[in-house]
Amino acid sequence: MFSVDHLVNLNKPCPFWTADSHCGLRDCAVKPCSPVMGIKQTVCRSFALFVLLKWPDSQMDDNEESPDSQYVDLLLNPERYTGYKGPEAWQIWNSIYEENCFKPFTVKRPLMPFQSSSGSEGNFFIVGLFPVSGQCVEKRAFYRLISGLHASINVHLSARYLLDDTWFQRKWGHNVSEFRQRFDSDLTAGEGPKRLRNLYFLYLIELRALAKVLPFFNQPSFRLYTGRPEEDTKHKELLLEILNLARSFPLHFDETSLFAGDEKEAAQLKEDIRLAFLNISRIMDCVGCFKCRVWGKVQTQGLGTALKILFSERQIEALPQSREQRPSFQLSRQEVVSLLNAFGRISTSIRELKTFRSLLAEER
């Protein structure tokens, strides 16, 4: 995947509750980009991915016009265990599930988090929270997507766990015990395997979106901007190669069953889901660990962009061939960056599952 930078506003206060957004752990801090003069926009690296497209979307909560927004080099800020944990971290996921996942009221309250003995970050699955019969397929799918995103983040944290922290070295690696606490069927009351199935469901959704968005990136007018024409051409070729590989995958998710009923009901469901994604992004502003916040917002926006693509098939098919015509479908630079990085994270999770299977087999 391309190395990219991402625009975030880390100074935004939590809009829902009083939160301490100043995590004292050193691994919570974010390393910002160094500005490079002579280019229209701030560039983290000479080979960073830039998309010179304007997308006037008032719902974008991190934008280039905000004086508090900054570009963050995602390569310098990898997603891994930071030590961020406790009631505040649990409150984030509880709010996401409780308020934004169309949770059935049959689930008993208060919701209690499932925590491992180490109490590590991200380990805040809601026990017993599951879609039930009677919910429409769209709401069940939305729940599974959020559950899959949560599972993916937990796989990352288990795979890049801080194993050794001494004055002369810091070592991250696979923590099999932590992985078990999050996904073992016996330790999670049977929920762990469901979470992993939801992770694969999320992977298929985002893979399908990459396949369907190929015509947009294939337009002659679309270009990636690094400030170096040769690199721009090379990056676009690599991007198209990735998208063609996604299109060749034989087992794509079929989204035609979603929002296929009454037009008014379908429109309302789409609006409900759009607002839920917006609300989840705002909840991410309550994450006290800045590095966790960056990756949470990247992956949430990436999933939202994937859904936008899936339900814009007609607009994508009708993309004009000439630069004079204004396209009815566009993606902002932020959406492109988040889409590619979110899929990169999900792909990494799938790969790490294979590694954990091998490590677990060695212990038997």
C-alpha positions as CSV (number, residue, x, y, z in Angstrom):
1,M,0.0,0.0,0.0
2,F,1.1,3.6,-0.5
3,S,2.6,5.4,2.4
4,V,0.4,8.3,3.1
5,D,-0.3,11.2,5.5
6,H,-3.6,12.0,7.0
7,L,-5.2,15.2,8.1
8,V,-6.6,15.3,11.6
9,N,-7.6,17.8,14.2
10,L,-6.4,16.5,17.6
11,N,-7.5,19.6,19.5
12,K,-11.2,19.0,19.1
13,P,-12.9,18.5,22.5
14,C,-15.1,15.5,23.2
15,P,-18.7,16.6,22.4
16,F,-20.4,14.1,24.6
17,W,-18.7,14.0,28.0
18,T,-15.9,15.6,29.9
19,A,-12.8,13.7,28.8
20,D,-9.1,14.0,29.5
21,S,-7.6,14.2,26.0
22,H,-4.0,14.3,27.3
23,C,-2.9,10.7,27.7
24,G,0.3,10.7,29.8
25,L,1.7,7.6,28.1
26,R,4.5,8.3,25.8
27,D,3.2,5.9,23.1
28,C,-0.1,7.9,22.9
29,A,1.7,10.9,21.4
30,V,1.6,11.6,17.7
31,K,4.5,12.7,15.6
32,P,3.3,15.4,13.1
33,C,4.6,16.0,9.7
34,S,7.3,18.4,8.9
35,P,6.1,21.1,6.4
36,V,7.8,21.0,3.0
37,M,7.9,24.4,1.2
38,G,7.3,24.8,-2.5
39,I,4.2,22.5,-2.7
40,K,0.6,23.7,-2.6
41,Q,-0.2,21.5,0.4
42,T,1.9,20.3,3.3
43,V,3.5,17.0,2.4
44,C,4.8,14.6,4.9
45,R,7.0,12.6,2.6
46,S,8.0,13.1,-1.0
47,F,6.1,10.0,-1.9
48,A,3.0,10.7,0.1
49,L,-0.3,10.2,-1.6
50,F,-2.0,13.4,-2.6
51,V,-5.3,13.8,-4.4
52,L,-6.0,17.3,-5.9
53,L,-9.7,17.1,-5.9
54,K,-12.1,19.5,-4.1
55,W,-15.0,18.0,-2.2
56,P,-17.3,20.5,-0.6
57,D,-18.7,18.4,2.2
58,S,-19.8,20.2,5.3
59,Q,-19.9,17.0,7.3
60,M,-16.1,16.6,7.1
61,D,-14.9,17.2,10.6
62,D,-11.2,17.3,9.8
63,N,-10.6,19.7,6.9
64,E,-7.8,21.7,5.5
65,E,-9.5,25.0,6.3
66,S,-9.4,24.4,10.1
67,P,-6.4,26.1,11.7
68,D,-6.1,23.3,14.3
69,S,-5.8,20.5,11.6
70,Q,-2.5,19.0,11.0
71,Y,-1.0,16.3,8.7
72,V,0.1,13.2,10.5
73,D,2.6,10.7,8.9
74,L,0.9,7.4,9.4
75,L,4.2,5.5,8.9
76,L,5.7,7.4,11.9
77,N,2.7,6.6,14.0
78,P,2.0,2.9,13.5
79,E,-1.1,1.4,15.1
80,R,-0.1,-0.7,18.1
81,Y,-0.5,-1.2,21.8
82,T,0.0,2.1,23.6
83,G,-1.1,1.2,27.2
84,Y,-4.3,3.2,26.8
85,K,-7.0,1.4,28.9
86,G,-9.4,1.7,31.7
87,P,-12.9,3.2,32.1
88,E,-12.3,6.0,29.6
89,A,-11.3,3.6,26.9
90,W,-14.2,1.3,27.7
91,Q,-16.6,4.2,27.5
92,I,-15.6,4.9,23.9
93,W,-16.7,1.4,22.7
94,N,-19.7,1.3,25.0
95,S,-21.0,4.6,23.5
96,I,-20.4,3.4,19.9
97,Y,-22.3,0.1,20.4
98,E,-25.0,1.5,22.7
99,E,-25.9,4.6,20.7
100,N,-24.8,3.9,17.1
101,C,-25.2,0.2,16.3
102,F,-29.0,-0.1,16.2
103,K,-28.7,-2.2,19.3
104,P,-31.9,-4.2,20.2
105,F,-33.5,-3.2,23.4
106,T,-33.8,-6.8,24.4
107,V,-30.1,-6.6,25.6
108,K,-30.0,-6.2,29.4
109,R,-28.5,-3.0,30.9
110,P,-26.1,-1.9,32.1
111,L,-23.7,-3.2,29.6
112,M,-20.6,-4.6,31.1
113,P,-17.3,-4.8,29.3
114,F,-15.4,-8.0,28.9
115,Q,-11.8,-7.4,30.1
116,S,-8.7,-9.6,30.1
117,S,-6.7,-10.0,33.3
118,S,-4.2,-7.5,31.9
119,G,-7.0,-4.9,31.2
120,S,-5.3,-3.8,28.0
121,E,-6.6,-1.2,25.6
122,G,-9.3,-2.0,23.1
123,N,-10.5,-5.1,25.0
124,F,-14.0,-3.8,25.5
125,F,-16.4,-6.0,23.7
126,I,-20.0,-5.9,24.8
127,V,-21.0,-9.3,26.0
128,G,-24.3,-10.4,24.6
129,L,-24.6,-7.6,22.0
130,F,-25.8,-9.2,18.8
131,P,-28.3,-8.6,16.0
132,V,-31.6,-10.3,16.5
133,S,-34.3,-11.5,14.3
134,G,-36.7,-8.7,13.5
135,Q,-34.0,-6.3,12.6
136,C,-33.7,-5.3,9.0
137,V,-30.7,-6.7,7.1
138,E,-29.2,-3.2,6.7
139,K,-29.0,-2.7,10.5
140,R,-27.6,-6.2,11.1
141,A,-25.0,-5.5,8.5
142,F,-24.1,-2.2,10.1
143,Y,-23.6,-3.9,13.5
144,R,-21.4,-6.5,11.9
145,L,-19.3,-3.9,10.2
146,I,-18.6,-2.0,13.5
147,S,-18.0,-5.3,15.3
148,G,-15.5,-6.3,12.5
149,L,-13.8,-2.9,12.8
150,H,-13.5,-3.4,16.6
151,A,-12.1,-7.0,16.1
152,S,-9.6,-5.7,13.5
153,I,-8.3,-3.1,16.0
154,N,-7.9,-5.7,18.7
155,V,-6.0,-8.0,16.3
156,H,-3.6,-5.2,15.6
157,L,-3.0,-4.5,19.2
158,S,-2.5,-8.2,20.0
159,A,0.0,-8.5,17.1
160,R,2.0,-5.3,18.0
161,Y,1.9,-5.7,21.8
162,L,4.6,-4.2,24.0
163,L,6.4,-7.3,25.1
164,D,9.6,-5.7,26.5
165,D,10.0,-2.2,27.9
166,T,13.4,-1.6,29.5
167,W,15.8,1.3,29.6
168,F,17.8,-0.2,26.7
169,Q,15.1,-1.6,24.4
170,R,11.4,-1.6,23.6
171,K,10.1,-4.6,21.7
172,W,6.6,-5.1,20.1
173,G,5.4,-8.4,18.9
174,H,2.6,-11.1,19.0
175,N,1.0,-11.7,22.4
176,V,-0.9,-15.0,22.1
177,S,-2.3,-14.8,25.6
178,E,-3.9,-11.4,24.8
179,F,-5.2,-12.7,21.5
180,R,-6.9,-15.6,23.3
181,Q,-8.5,-13.2,25.9
182,R,-10.1,-11.3,23.0
183,F,-11.1,-14.1,20.7
184,D,-11.1,-17.5,22.3
185,S,-14.6,-19.0,22.4
186,D,-14.3,-20.3,26.0
187,L,-12.9,-17.0,27.3
188,T,-15.5,-14.8,25.5
189,A,-18.7,-16.8,26.2
190,G,-18.7,-17.9,22.5
191,E,-18.4,-14.3,21.2
192,G,-14.8,-14.4,19.9
193,P,-15.4,-16.5,16.7
194,K,-18.4,-14.2,15.9
195,R,-16.1,-11.2,16.1
196,L,-13.6,-12.8,13.7
197,R,-16.4,-13.7,11.2
198,N,-17.5,-10.0,11.3
199,L,-13.9,-9.1,10.6
200,Y,-14.0,-11.1,7.4
201,F,-17.4,-9.6,6.6
202,L,-15.8,-6.1,6.8
203,Y,-12.9,-7.3,4.6
204,L,-15.3,-8.4,1.9
205,I,-17.2,-5.1,2.1
206,E,-14.1,-3.0,1.7
207,L,-12.7,-5.3,-1.0
208,R,-15.9,-4.9,-3.0
209,A,-15.7,-1.1,-2.7
210,L,-12.2,-1.1,-4.1
211,A,-13.4,-3.2,-7.1
212,K,-16.3,-0.9,-7.8
213,V,-14.4,2.4,-7.6
214,L,-11.9,1.4,-10.3
215,P,-13.6,3.6,-13.0
216,F,-13.2,6.6,-10.8
217,F,-9.4,6.2,-10.4
218,N,-9.1,5.1,-14.0
219,Q,-10.2,8.5,-15.3
220,P,-7.5,10.3,-17.3
221,S,-8.2,13.4,-15.2
222,F,-7.5,11.7,-11.9
223,R,-3.9,12.0,-10.7
224,L,-1.9,11.4,-7.6
225,Y,0.3,14.4,-6.6
226,T,3.7,14.1,-4.9
227,G,5.4,17.0,-6.6
228,R,7.3,14.6,-8.8
229,P,5.6,13.7,-12.1
230,E,7.5,10.4,-12.5
231,E,6.4,9.2,-9.1
232,D,2.8,10.4,-9.7
233,T,2.6,8.2,-12.8
234,K,4.1,5.2,-11.0
235,H,1.8,5.5,-8.0
236,K,-1.3,5.7,-10.2
237,E,-0.2,2.6,-12.1
238,L,0.3,0.7,-8.7
239,L,-3.1,1.9,-7.5
240,L,-4.8,0.7,-10.6
241,E,-3.0,-2.6,-10.3
242,I,-4.3,-3.1,-6.8
243,L,-7.9,-2.2,-7.8
244,N,-7.8,-4.6,-10.7
245,L,-6.6,-7.4,-8.3
246,A,-9.6,-6.5,-6.1
247,R,-11.9,-6.7,-9.1
248,S,-10.5,-10.2,-10.0
249,F,-11.4,-11.6,-6.6
250,P,-14.2,-14.2,-7.2
251,L,-16.1,-14.0,-3.9
252,H,-17.4,-10.5,-3.6
253,F,-20.0,-9.3,-1.3
254,D,-23.3,-8.6,-3.0
255,E,-24.7,-5.3,-1.8
256,T,-27.8,-5.4,-4.0
257,S,-29.9,-6.9,-1.2
258,L,-29.3,-3.8,0.9
259,F,-31.7,-0.8,0.7
260,A,-33.7,-2.7,-2.0
261,G,-37.1,-2.2,-0.5
262,D,-39.4,0.8,-0.3
263,E,-37.7,3.9,-1.6
264,K,-38.7,6.1,1.3
265,E,-37.7,3.5,3.9
266,A,-34.4,2.9,2.1
267,A,-33.6,6.6,2.0
268,Q,-34.3,6.9,5.7
269,L,-32.1,3.9,6.5
270,K,-29.2,5.4,4.5
271,E,-29.6,8.6,6.3
272,D,-29.7,6.8,9.7
273,I,-26.5,5.0,8.8
274,R,-24.8,8.2,7.5
275,L,-25.6,10.0,10.8
276,A,-24.4,7.0,12.8
277,F,-21.0,7.1,11.0
278,L,-20.8,10.8,11.6
279,N,-21.6,10.3,15.3
280,I,-19.0,7.5,15.6
281,S,-16.4,9.9,14.1
282,R,-17.3,12.5,16.8
283,I,-17.0,9.9,19.5
284,M,-13.5,9.3,18.3
285,D,-12.7,12.9,19.5
286,C,-13.2,11.5,23.0
287,V,-10.3,9.1,22.7
288,G,-7.6,10.3,25.1
289,C,-4.8,8.5,23.3
290,F,-4.0,10.7,20.3
291,K,-2.4,7.9,18.3
292,C,-5.5,5.7,18.9
293,R,-7.7,8.6,17.9
294,V,-5.9,9.0,14.6
295,W,-6.3,5.4,13.6
296,G,-9.8,5.2,14.8
297,K,-10.8,8.1,12.7
298,V,-8.9,6.8,9.7
299,Q,-10.6,3.4,9.8
300,T,-14.1,4.8,10.5
301,Q,-13.9,7.2,7.6
302,G,-12.5,4.5,5.4
303,L,-15.5,2.3,6.1
304,G,-17.8,5.2,5.5
305,T,-16.1,5.9,2.2
306,A,-16.5,2.2,1.2
307,L,-20.2,2.3,1.8
308,K,-20.5,5.6,-0.1
309,I,-18.9,3.8,-3.1
310,L,-21.1,0.7,-2.9
311,F,-24.2,2.8,-3.0
312,S,-23.0,5.1,-5.8
313,E,-22.9,2.6,-8.6
314,R,-25.0,4.6,-11.0
315,Q,-23.0,7.7,-10.5
316,I,-19.7,5.8,-10.9
317,E,-20.9,4.2,-14.1
318,A,-22.0,7.6,-15.5
319,L,-18.6,9.3,-14.9
320,P,-17.8,11.6,-17.8
321,Q,-14.9,10.9,-20.1
322,S,-13.9,14.5,-20.6
323,R,-12.5,17.0,-18.1
324,E,-15.1,19.6,-19.2
325,Q,-18.0,17.7,-17.7
326,R,-18.5,17.8,-13.9
327,P,-18.6,14.3,-12.4
328,S,-21.6,13.4,-10.3
329,F,-19.4,11.2,-8.1
330,Q,-16.3,12.5,-6.4
331,L,-14.0,11.4,-3.6
332,S,-12.1,13.9,-1.5
333,R,-8.4,13.5,-0.8
334,Q,-9.3,12.5,2.8
335,E,-11.7,9.9,1.6
336,V,-9.1,8.3,-0.7
337,V,-6.4,8.3,2.0
338,S,-8.8,6.7,4.6
339,L,-10.2,4.2,2.1
340,L,-6.8,2.8,1.2
341,N,-5.4,2.8,4.7
342,A,-8.5,1.3,6.2
343,F,-8.3,-1.6,3.7
344,G,-4.6,-1.9,4.5
345,R,-5.4,-2.3,8.2
346,I,-8.1,-4.9,7.5
347,S,-5.8,-6.8,5.2
348,T,-3.1,-6.8,7.9
349,S,-5.6,-8.2,10.4
350,I,-6.4,-11.1,8.0
351,R,-2.7,-11.8,7.6
352,E,-2.1,-11.6,11.4
353,L,-4.8,-14.2,12.0
354,K,-2.8,-16.7,10.0
355,T,0.2,-15.9,12.2
356,F,-1.8,-16.4,15.4
357,R,-3.1,-19.7,14.2
358,S,0.4,-20.9,13.7
359,L,1.5,-19.6,17.1
360,L,-1.5,-21.3,18.8
361,A,-0.8,-24.5,17.0
362,E,2.8,-24.5,18.3
363,E,1.5,-24.3,21.9
364,R,-0.6,-27.4,21.6
